[in-house]
Amino acid sequence: MTDLEGTQASTVGDDSRAGFSPLAMLGVATVGALGLTWFLVSWLVLGSPLTDAIGETVGSLAVILLIVSIIGAARADDSPGRG
């Protein structure tokens, strides 16, 4: 008999489901819609070349994600129960 034959499977985390909250899903949808809108405005309305429009969109989304990350880190640092 090996060490693994007599052990039971772990049940840690089986009942909990990881996922996004409704507010997080709304935020993701909003950021996606803003990115798509900025891409279309840059490419079709302003007449930027396709690669420039893609680059502007990726850069804009990177800045938005950086801001969200900073806000999330600040909120986690101020959460009750620390210290």
C-alpha positions in Angstrom: 0.0 0.0 0.0 1.4 3.4 -1.0 0.9 6.6 1.0 -1.7 7.9 -1.4 -4.1 4.9 -1.4 -5.5 5.4 2.0 -6.0 9.2 1.8 -9.3 10.9 0.9 -9.6 13.6 -1.7 -9.5 17.1 -0.4 -12.8 18.9 -0.2 -11.3 22.4 0.4 -13.0 24.9 -1.8 -15.4 22.5 -3.4 -18.5 24.4 -2.2 -17.2 27.9 -3.1 -17.2 29.1 -6.6 -14.7 31.6 -7.7 -16.0 34.3 -10.0 -16.7 37.9 -10.6 -19.2 39.9 -8.6 -21.9 41.7 -10.6 -20.1 45.0 -10.1 -16.8 43.6 -11.4 -18.6 42.2 -14.5 -20.2 45.6 -15.1 -16.7 47.2 -14.8 -15.2 44.7 -17.2 -18.0 45.3 -19.7 -17.7 49.0 -19.4 -13.9 49.0 -19.9 -14.4 46.7 -23.0 -17.1 49.0 -24.4 -14.9 52.0 -23.9 -11.9 50.3 -25.5 -14.0 49.3 -28.5 -15.5 52.7 -28.8 -12.1 54.4 -28.7 -10.7 52.0 -31.3 -13.6 52.8 -33.7 -13.4 56.5 -33.1 -9.7 56.5 -33.7 -9.8 54.3 -36.8 -13.0 55.4 -38.5 -13.7 58.9 -37.4 -10.2 60.3 -36.9 -8.8 58.4 -39.8 -5.8 56.9 -38.0 -4.1 53.9 -39.6 -5.3 50.6 -38.3 -2.1 49.8 -36.4 -2.0 53.3 -34.8 -5.7 52.9 -33.7 -4.9 49.5 -32.1 -1.8 50.9 -30.4 -3.8 53.8 -29.0 -6.5 51.5 -27.7 -4.0 49.1 -26.1 -2.2 52.0 -24.4 -5.5 53.5 -23.2 -6.6 50.2 -21.8 -3.3 49.7 -20.1 -3.7 53.1 -18.3 -7.2 52.2 -17.3 -6.1 48.9 -15.8 -3.2 50.6 -14.0 -5.6 53.1 -12.4 -8.0 50.2 -11.4 -5.0 48.3 -9.9 -3.9 51.3 -7.9 -7.5 51.9 -6.6 -7.8 48.2 -5.7 -4.5 48.1 -3.9 -5.5 51.3 -1.9 -8.8 49.8 -1.0 -7.2 46.5 0.1 -4.7 48.4 2.3 -7.5 50.4 4.0 -9.7 47.3 4.6 -10.9 46.7 8.1 -9.1 43.9 10.1 -5.6 45.0 9.3 -3.1 45.6 12.0 
